[in-house]
Amino acid sequence: MEKSSYRVVCEVGSIGELNAIALKARDDGNRHLVLVTGVPGAGKTLLSLQFVYNDHFDQGHESKGAVMLSGNGPLVKVLQHALKSRVFVGDVHGFLKQYGGQSQNNPKERIFVYDEAQRAWDAARVREKRGHGASEPMDFVNIGDRLPDWCVMVGLIGEGQEIHLGEEAGIIQWAQALENGAKRWVVHCPADCRTMPKLLCQSASSDTRARLRPTNAMASSFRPC
C-alpha cells in the first residue's frame, strides 16, 4: 500500500481555478482536496453549483462526473426542484450509505462537493447511524483512495457552524482522514489559516495572500438553464 501523505498548496478562489484543479487531477491521475471557506451567505453553495453544473473539460474530452452533496435535506429538495434534475445534487448520507463503510462499490463521479463539510459526522455518530466506525471525511478519503484514477473532493466550510451532535470535531476530521488514508493527496486551502487546522496549513507559505474564498462575482455568475 502506498504510504499515506499529502502536500498543501494555496490557490486563488475562483471557478477558473477550481476547473484548473479538476483538469490537472484528471490529467495527472491525482487526488485533490479543496477547502473553500466563508461565512454564511458568502456564496459557497452557488459556487459549488456552478462548479458541478458547468462543463469543465474542453470539447473532445469525456465529460467529468460531478455531484454536489449536502446533509441539508430541505436544501437538496429545493435545488433538485430548481434544477429539474437529481443528477447534480444529492443527499450526502444516502451517498455514503451506498459507497462508504465496508462497501467496495465505486461511484461514477470523480468530482464531489460536500456543502457544509465542517458539519461532517464524526466516527461515533456514523457508528450510531450506519454501524461502522469511519467518520464521514474518512469515508470520502477511502472512496477517493479506492478510485482507480483520480478525484477532486471539494469541502465547503461554513465558519463557526458545527451545531449538531456529532459535528463538534469540525474540519480537523479532514486532516485526520488524510493522515490515515492510503494514497497521496494534494490539499488546497486558504492562505489565511485561522480557521484551518495547523496540520493542514503547516506547509502553506506565510507570506502568500491567495485565498480559497467565494466572491460576489463568482456567486452571481451561475445561471442554470
NUDRENGU-196061 format. One line per 10 residues: number of its first residue (from 1); their letters; for each residue x, z, y of N, C-alpha, C. Coordinates in nm, 2 decimals, m for minus. Layout:
# NUDRENGU-196061
NUM> a> X:Z:Y:X:Z:Y:X:Z:Y; ... $
//
This chain:
# NUDRENGU-196061
1> mekssyrvvc> 0.08:0.00:m0.12:0.00:0.00:0.00:0.09:0.00:0.12; 0.05:m0.08:0.22:0.13:m0.09:0.35:0.12:0.04:0.42; 0.24:0.08:0.48:0.24:0.21:0.55:0.15:0.21:0.67; 0.08:0.31:0.69:m0.01:0.33:0.80:0.06:0.34:0.93; 0.03:0.26:1.03:0.09:0.26:1.16:0.01:0.19:1.26; 0.04:0.21:1.39:m0.02:0.13:1.49:0.06:0.13:1.61; 0.04:0.04:1.70:0.11:0.04:1.83:0.00:0.03:1.94; 0.04:0.08:2.06:m0.06:0.09:2.17:m0.01:m0.01:2.28; m0.11:m0.09:2.33:m0.08:m0.17:2.44:m0.20:m0.15:2.54; m0.17:m0.18:2.67:m0.27:m0.17:2.77:m0.31:m0.31:2.82 $
11> evgsigelna> m0.43:m0.34:2.83:m0.48:m0.47:2.87:m0.57:m0.46:2.99; m0.59:m0.57:3.06:m0.69:m0.58:3.16:m0.83:m0.59:3.10; m0.93:m0.52:3.16:m1.06:m0.51:3.10:m1.15:m0.62:3.15; m1.15:m0.74:3.08:m1.24:m0.85:3.12:m1.28:m0.92:2.99; m1.39:m1.00:3.01:m1.44:m1.08:2.89:m1.32:m1.17:2.85; m1.25:m1.23:2.94:m1.14:m1.32:2.91:m1.04:m1.25:2.82; m1.01:m1.13:2.86:m0.91:m1.05:2.79:m0.96:m1.02:2.65; m1.08:m0.98:2.64:m1.14:m0.95:2.50:m1.14:m1.07:2.42; m1.17:m1.19:2.47:m1.17:m1.31:2.40:m1.03:m1.34:2.35; m0.93:m1.32:2.44:m0.79:m1.35:2.40:m0.75:m1.26:2.29 $
21> ialkarddgn> m0.79:m1.13:2.29:m0.76:m1.04:2.18:m0.82:m1.09:2.05; m0.94:m1.13:2.06:m1.01:m1.18:1.93:m0.94:m1.30:1.88; m0.90:m1.39:1.97:m0.83:m1.51:1.92:m0.69:m1.48:1.86; m0.62:m1.39:1.93:m0.49:m1.35:1.88:m0.50:m1.28:1.74; m0.60:m1.20:1.73:m0.62:m1.13:1.60:m0.65:m1.23:1.49; m0.73:m1.33:1.52:m0.76:m1.43:1.41:m0.64:m1.51:1.38; m0.57:m1.56:1.49:m0.46:m1.65:1.47:m0.34:m1.58:1.40; m0.32:m1.45:1.43:m0.21:m1.38:1.37:m0.24:m1.30:1.25; m0.37:m1.29:1.22:m0.41:m1.22:1.10:m0.39:m1.07:1.11; m0.42:m1.01:1.23:m0.40:m0.87:1.26:m0.53:m0.80:1.28 $
31> rhlvlvtgvp> m0.52:m0.66:1.29:m0.64:m0.58:1.31:m0.62:m0.51:1.45; m0.72:m0.52:1.53:m0.71:m0.46:1.67:m0.83:m0.36:1.69; m0.79:m0.25:1.75:m0.89:m0.16:1.80:m0.89:m0.16:1.95; m1.00:m0.19:2.02:m1.01:m0.19:2.16:m1.10:m0.08:2.21; m1.05:0.01:2.30:m1.13:0.11:2.35:m1.16:0.08:2.50; m1.29:0.07:2.53:m1.34:0.04:2.66:m1.41:0.16:2.72; m1.36:0.22:2.83:m1.42:0.34:2.88:m1.50:0.32:3.01; m1.59:0.41:3.04:m1.66:0.41:3.16:m1.77:0.51:3.16; m1.81:0.55:3.28:m1.92:0.64:3.30:m2.05:0.58:3.27; m2.16:0.65:3.24:m2.29:0.59:3.21:m2.33:0.50:3.32 $
41> gagktllslq> m2.38:0.38:3.29:m2.42:0.28:3.39:m2.31:0.19:3.44; m2.19:0.20:3.38:m2.08:0.12:3.43:m2.09:m0.03:3.38; m2.17:m0.05:3.28:m2.18:m0.19:3.23:m2.12:m0.22:3.10; m2.09:m0.11:3.02:m2.02:m0.13:2.89:m2.11:m0.20:2.79; m2.24:m0.17:2.79:m2.33:m0.23:2.69:m2.35:m0.38:2.72; m2.37:m0.41:2.85:m2.38:m0.56:2.88:m2.25:m0.63:2.85; m2.14:m0.56:2.88:m2.01:m0.62:2.84:m2.00:m0.66:2.69; m2.04:m0.56:2.61:m2.04:m0.59:2.47:m2.13:m0.70:2.42; m2.25:m0.70:2.49:m2.35:m0.81:2.45:m2.29:m0.95:2.49; m2.23:m0.96:2.60:m2.17:m1.08:2.64:m2.06:m1.12:2.54 $
51> fvyndhfdqg> m1.97:m1.02:2.51:m1.86:m1.05:2.41:m1.91:m1.10:2.28; m2.02:m1.03:2.23:m2.08:m1.07:2.10:m2.15:m1.20:2.11; m2.23:m1.22:2.22:m2.32:m1.34:2.23:m2.24:m1.47:2.25; m2.14:m1.46:2.34:m2.07:m1.58:2.37:m1.99:m1.64:2.26; m1.97:m1.77:2.26:m1.89:m1.84:2.16:m1.74:m1.82:2.21; m1.67:m1.74:2.13:m1.53:m1.70:2.18:m1.43:m1.81:2.15; m1.45:m1.89:2.05:m1.35:m1.98:2.00:m1.37:m2.12:2.05; m1.26:m2.19:2.06:m1.27:m2.33:2.11:m1.34:m2.41:2.01; m1.40:m2.52:2.05:m1.47:m2.61:1.96:m1.37:m2.66:1.86; m1.42:m2.67:1.74:m1.33:m2.72:1.63:m1.29:m2.60:1.54 $
61> heskgavmls> m1.29:m2.48:1.59:m1.27:m2.36:1.51:m1.40:m2.31:1.45; m1.39:m2.25:1.33:m1.51:m2.20:1.28:m1.55:m2.08:1.36; m1.68:m2.06:1.37:m1.74:m1.96:1.45:m1.70:m1.82:1.40; m1.67:m1.73:1.49:m1.65:m1.59:1.45:m1.78:m1.53:1.41; m1.77:m1.42:1.34:m1.89:m1.34:1.31:m1.87:m1.21:1.39; m1.97:m1.18:1.48:m1.96:m1.07:1.56:m2.09:m0.99:1.57; m2.09:m0.86:1.58:m2.21:m0.78:1.58:m2.19:m0.66:1.67; m2.29:m0.63:1.75:m2.29:m0.51:1.83:m2.37:m0.40:1.75; m2.31:m0.28:1.73:m2.38:m0.18:1.66:m2.40:m0.05:1.74; m2.51:0.01:1.72:m2.54:0.13:1.80:m2.62:0.23:1.72 $
71> gngplvkvlq> m2.60:0.36:1.75:m2.68:0.46:1.68:m2.80:0.50:1.76; m2.82:0.43:1.87:m2.94:0.45:1.95:m3.05:0.36:1.91; m3.14:0.41:1.82:m3.24:0.32:1.76:m3.33:0.25:1.86; m3.39:0.32:1.96:m3.47:0.25:2.06:m3.40:0.14:2.13; m3.27:0.16:2.16:m3.19:0.06:2.23:m3.17:m0.06:2.14; m3.15:m0.04:2.01:m3.13:m0.15:1.92:m3.26:m0.24:1.92; m3.37:m0.17:1.91:m3.50:m0.24:1.90:m3.53:m0.32:2.03; m3.50:m0.26:2.14:m3.52:m0.33:2.27:m3.43:m0.45:2.28; m3.30:m0.44:2.24:m3.21:m0.55:2.25:m3.24:m0.66:2.15; m3.28:m0.62:2.03:m3.32:m0.72:1.93:m3.45:m0.80:1.98 $
81> halksrvfvg> m3.54:m0.73:2.05:m3.66:m0.80:2.10:m3.62:m0.89:2.22; m3.53:m0.84:2.31:m3.49:m0.92:2.42:m3.42:m1.05:2.38; m3.33:m1.03:2.28:m3.25:m1.15:2.24:m3.33:m1.23:2.13; m3.44:m1.19:2.09:m3.52:m1.26:1.99:m3.44:m1.28:1.86; m3.36:m1.18:1.83:m3.27:m1.20:1.71:m3.22:m1.07:1.67; m3.20:m1.05:1.53:m3.13:m0.93:1.48:m2.99:m0.96:1.44; m2.94:m1.08:1.47:m2.81:m1.12:1.43:m2.70:m1.06:1.51; m2.72:m1.04:1.64:m2.62:m0.99:1.73:m2.62:m0.84:1.74; m2.73:m0.77:1.71:m2.74:m0.63:1.74:m2.79:m0.56:1.61; m2.73:m0.45:1.57:m2.78:m0.38:1.45:m2.76:m0.23:1.46 $
91> dvhgflkqyg> m2.82:m0.16:1.37:m2.81:m0.01:1.36:m2.68:0.03:1.29; m2.60:0.11:1.36:m2.46:0.14:1.30:m2.48:0.22:1.17; m2.58:0.31:1.17:m2.59:0.39:1.05:m2.63:0.31:0.92; m2.72:0.21:0.95:m2.76:0.12:0.84:m2.64:0.04:0.79; m2.56:m0.01:0.89:m2.44:m0.09:0.86:m2.34:m0.01:0.78; m2.32:0.11:0.81:m2.22:0.19:0.74:m2.27:0.24:0.61; m2.40:0.25:0.59:m2.46:0.28:0.46:m2.43:0.17:0.37; m2.43:0.05:0.42:m2.41:m0.07:0.33:m2.26:m0.10:0.31; m2.17:m0.07:0.40:m2.03:m0.11:0.39:m1.93:0.00:0.39; m1.98:0.12:0.43:m1.89:0.24:0.44:m1.88:0.32:0.31 $
101> gqsqnnpker> m1.82:0.43:0.31:m1.81:0.52:0.20:m1.73:0.45:0.08; m1.79:0.46:m0.03:m1.72:0.40:m0.15:m1.75:0.25:m0.17; m1.83:0.20:m0.08:m1.86:0.05:m0.10:m1.74:m0.03:m0.09; m1.74:m0.14:m0.18:m1.63:m0.24:m0.17:m1.69:m0.37:m0.12; m1.81:m0.37:m0.07:m1.87:m0.49:m0.01:m1.81:m0.51:0.13; m1.78:m0.63:0.16:m1.72:m0.67:0.29:m1.83:m0.74:0.38; m1.84:m0.70:0.51:m1.93:m0.77:0.60:m1.88:m0.91:0.63; m1.97:m1.00:0.67:m1.92:m1.13:0.70:m1.86:m1.13:0.84; m1.90:m1.04:0.92:m1.84:m1.03:1.06:m1.69:m0.99:1.06; m1.62:m1.03:1.16:m1.48:m0.99:1.18:m1.47:m0.92:1.31 $
111> ifvydeaqra> m1.57:m0.92:1.40:m1.57:m0.85:1.53:m1.69:m0.75:1.53; m1.65:m0.62:1.55:m1.75:m0.52:1.55:m1.75:m0.44:1.68; m1.86:m0.43:1.75:m1.86:m0.35:1.87:m1.95:m0.23:1.85; m1.90:m0.11:1.87:m1.97:0.01:1.85:m2.00:0.07:1.99; m2.13:0.07:2.02:m2.17:0.13:2.15:m2.17:0.28:2.14; m2.12:0.35:2.24:m2.11:0.49:2.25:m2.03:0.54:2.13; m1.91:0.48:2.11:m1.83:0.52:2.00:m1.78:0.66:2.00; m1.78:0.73:2.12:m1.74:0.87:2.13:m1.84:0.96:2.06; m1.96:0.90:2.02:m2.06:0.98:1.95:m2.06:0.95:1.80; m1.96:0.89:1.75:m1.95:0.86:1.61:m1.95:1.00:1.53 $
121> wdaarvrekr> m2.02:0.99:1.42:m2.03:1.11:1.34:m1.90:1.16:1.28; m1.88:1.29:1.27:m1.76:1.34:1.20:m1.79:1.34:1.05; m1.68:1.39:0.98:m1.69:1.38:0.83:m1.80:1.47:0.78; m1.82:1.59:0.84:m1.92:1.68:0.80:m2.06:1.63:0.81; m2.09:1.56:0.92:m2.22:1.50:0.95:m2.24:1.38:0.85; m2.14:1.30:0.83:m2.16:1.19:0.73:m2.18:1.25:0.59; m2.11:1.35:0.55:m2.14:1.41:0.42:m2.28:1.46:0.41; m2.33:1.52:0.51:m2.47:1.57:0.51:m2.57:1.46:0.50; m2.55:1.35:0.57:m2.64:1.24:0.57:m2.62:1.13:0.47; m2.50:1.11:0.43:m2.47:0.99:0.34:m2.40:1.03:0.21 $
131> ghgasepmdf> m2.35:1.15:0.20:m2.30:1.20:0.08:m2.15:1.17:0.05; m2.08:1.13:0.15:m1.94:1.11:0.13:m1.86:1.17:0.25; m1.73:1.20:0.24:m1.66:1.28:0.34:m1.58:1.20:0.44; m1.61:1.07:0.47:m1.53:1.00:0.57:m1.61:0.99:0.70; m1.54:1.02:0.81:m1.61:1.01:0.94:m1.64:0.86:0.96; m1.73:0.84:1.06:m1.76:0.70:1.09:m1.64:0.62:1.14; m1.55:0.67:1.23:m1.43:0.60:1.26:m1.35:0.57:1.14; m1.34:0.66:1.04:m1.26:0.63:0.92:m1.33:0.52:0.84; m1.46:0.52:0.83:m1.53:0.42:0.77:m1.50:0.28:0.83; m1.50:0.27:0.96:m1.47:0.14:1.02:m1.32:0.10:1.00 $
141> vnigdrlpdw> m1.23:0.20:1.00:m1.09:0.16:0.98:m1.08:0.12:0.83; m1.14:0.18:0.74:m1.14:0.14:0.60:m1.20:0.00:0.58; m1.31:m0.03:0.65:m1.36:m0.16:0.64:m1.27:m0.26:0.69; m1.20:m0.24:0.81:m1.11:m0.33:0.86:m0.99:m0.35:0.77; m0.94:m0.24:0.71:m0.83:m0.24:0.62:m0.86:m0.33:0.50; m0.98:m0.32:0.46:m1.03:m0.39:0.33:m1.05:m0.54:0.35; m1.08:m0.58:0.48:m1.10:m0.72:0.50:m0.97:m0.80:0.47; m0.98:m0.92:0.42:m0.86:m0.99:0.37:m0.78:m1.06:0.48; m0.83:m1.07:0.60:m0.76:m1.15:0.70:m0.74:m1.07:0.83; m0.85:m1.05:0.91:m0.83:m1.00:1.05:m0.96:m0.93:1.09 $
151> cvmvgligeg> m0.95:m0.85:1.20:m1.08:m0.80:1.26:m1.05:m0.74:1.39; m1.15:m0.73:1.47:m1.14:m0.66:1.60:m1.25:m0.56:1.61; m1.22:m0.43:1.63:m1.31:m0.32:1.65:m1.31:m0.28:1.79; m1.42:m0.29:1.86:m1.43:m0.25:2.00:m1.52:m0.13:2.01; m1.46:m0.02:2.06:m1.53:0.10:2.08:m1.57:0.12:2.23; m1.69:0.13:2.26:m1.74:0.16:2.40:m1.75:0.31:2.41; m1.67:0.36:2.51:m1.66:0.51:2.52:m1.73:0.55:2.65; m1.84:0.62:2.63:m1.91:0.68:2.75:m1.85:0.82:2.77; m1.79:0.84:2.89:m1.71:0.96:2.92:m1.81:1.08:2.93; m1.77:1.18:2.85:m1.85:1.31:2.86:m1.99:1.30:2.79 $
161> qeihlgeeag> m2.01:1.22:2.69:m2.14:1.20:2.63:m2.15:1.24:2.48; m2.06:1.32:2.44:m2.07:1.37:2.30:m2.17:1.49:2.30; m2.30:1.46:2.27:m2.40:1.55:2.30:m2.48:1.60:2.18; m2.46:1.55:2.06:m2.54:1.59:1.94:m2.45:1.65:1.83; m2.52:1.71:1.74:m2.45:1.77:1.63:m2.36:1.67:1.55; m2.24:1.70:1.52:m2.15:1.61:1.45:m2.08:1.51:1.54; m2.10:1.52:1.67:m2.03:1.43:1.77:m1.92:1.50:1.85; m1.90:1.63:1.83:m1.81:1.71:1.91:m1.67:1.66:1.90; m1.63:1.60:1.79:m1.49:1.56:1.78:m1.46:1.44:1.87; m1.56:1.37:1.91:m1.54:1.27:2.01:m1.44:1.16:1.97 $
171> iiqwaqalen> m1.37:1.10:2.06:m1.28:0.99:2.04:m1.16:1.02:1.96; m1.12:1.15:1.96:m1.00:1.18:1.88:m1.01:1.14:1.73; m1.13:1.13:1.69:m1.15:1.08:1.55:m1.09:0.94:1.52; m1.10:0.86:1.63:m1.04:0.72:1.61:m0.89:0.73:1.59; m0.83:0.81:1.66:m0.68:0.83:1.64:m0.65:0.88:1.50; m0.73:0.98:1.46:m0.71:1.04:1.32:m0.74:0.93:1.22; m0.84:0.85:1.24:m0.87:0.74:1.14:m0.75:0.64:1.13; m0.69:0.61:1.24:m0.58:0.51:1.23:m0.46:0.58:1.16; m0.44:0.71:1.19:m0.33:0.78:1.12:m0.35:0.78:0.97; m0.47:0.78:0.93:m0.50:0.79:0.78:m0.53:0.66:0.72 $
181> gakrwvvhcp> m0.53:0.55:0.80:m0.56:0.42:0.74:m0.44:0.36:0.66; m0.47:0.25:0.60:m0.37:0.18:0.51:m0.30:0.07:0.58; m0.35:0.01:0.68:m0.29:m0.11:0.74:m0.25:m0.08:0.89; m0.17:m0.17:0.94:m0.12:m0.16:1.08:m0.23:m0.21:1.17; m0.25:m0.14:1.28:m0.35:m0.18:1.38:m0.28:m0.19:1.52; m0.33:m0.27:1.60:m0.29:m0.28:1.74:m0.40:m0.21:1.82; m0.37:m0.12:1.91:m0.47:m0.04:1.99:m0.45:m0.08:2.13; m0.57:m0.12:2.19:m0.58:m0.15:2.33:m0.66:m0.04:2.40; m0.60:0.03:2.49:m0.67:0.14:2.56:m0.64:0.14:2.71; m0.72:0.21:2.79:m0.69:0.22:2.93:m0.55:0.28:2.96 $
191> adcrtmpkll> m0.49:0.23:3.06:m0.36:0.29:3.10:m0.39:0.43:3.16; m0.50:0.45:3.22:m0.54:0.59:3.26:m0.58:0.66:3.14; m0.50:0.75:3.09:m0.52:0.81:2.96:m0.59:0.95:2.97; m0.64:0.98:3.08:m0.70:1.11:3.09:m0.81:1.14:2.99; m0.89:1.04:2.95:m0.99:1.06:2.86:m0.96:1.01:2.71; m0.83:0.97:2.70:m0.79:0.93:2.56:m0.70:1.03:2.50; m0.71:1.05:2.37:m0.62:1.14:2.30:m0.47:1.10:2.32; m0.38:1.20:2.34:m0.24:1.16:2.36:m0.19:1.08:2.25; m0.24:1.11:2.13:m0.20:1.04:2.01:m0.21:0.89:2.02; m0.32:0.84:2.09:m0.34:0.70:2.11:m0.26:0.65:2.23 $
201> cqsassdtra> m0.23:0.73:2.33:m0.18:0.68:2.45:m0.03:0.71:2.47; 0.03:0.77:2.37:0.17:0.81:2.39:0.27:0.70:2.41; 0.23:0.58:2.36:0.32:0.46:2.38:0.28:0.38:2.50; 0.18:0.42:2.58:0.14:0.34:2.69:0.24:0.37:2.81; 0.27:0.26:2.88:0.37:0.27:2.99:0.30:0.36:3.10; 0.38:0.46:3.15:0.32:0.55:3.25:0.31:0.48:3.39; 0.37:0.36:3.41:0.36:0.30:3.54:0.27:0.19:3.55; 0.20:0.15:3.43:0.11:0.04:3.43:m0.02:0.09:3.49; m0.10:m0.01:3.56:m0.22:0.03:3.62:m0.34:m0.05:3.55; m0.31:m0.12:3.45:m0.41:m0.20:3.38:m0.51:m0.11:3.31 $
211> rlrptnamas> m0.64:m0.14:3.32:m0.74:m0.05:3.26:m0.84:m0.14:3.18; m0.89:m0.09:3.07:m1.00:m0.15:3.00:m1.12:m0.08:3.04; m1.18:m0.12:3.16:m1.30:m0.06:3.21:m1.39:m0.18:3.26; m1.52:m0.17:3.23:m1.61:m0.28:3.28:m1.62:m0.27:3.43; m1.64:m0.39:3.49:m1.67:m0.40:3.63:m1.81:m0.47:3.65; m1.86:m0.46:3.77:m1.99:m0.51:3.80:m1.99:m0.66:3.77; m1.88:m0.73:3.80:m1.87:m0.88:3.78:m1.89:m0.91:3.64; m1.82:m0.83:3.55:m1.83:m0.85:3.41:m1.97:m0.83:3.36; m2.03:m0.72:3.40:m2.16:m0.68:3.35:m2.27:m0.78:3.39; m2.26:m0.84:3.52:m2.37:m0.92:3.57:m2.36:m1.06:3.52 $
221> sfrpc> m2.25:m1.10:3.45:m2.23:m1.24:3.41:m2.30:m1.27:3.28; m2.36:m1.17:3.21:m2.43:m1.20:3.08:m2.57:m1.25:3.11; m2.60:m1.37:3.06:m2.74:m1.43:3.07:m2.78:m1.49:2.94; m2.85:m1.41:2.86:m2.90:m1.47:2.73:m2.99:m1.58:2.75; m2.99:m1.68:2.66:m3.07:m1.80:2.67:m3.22:m1.76:2.63 $
//
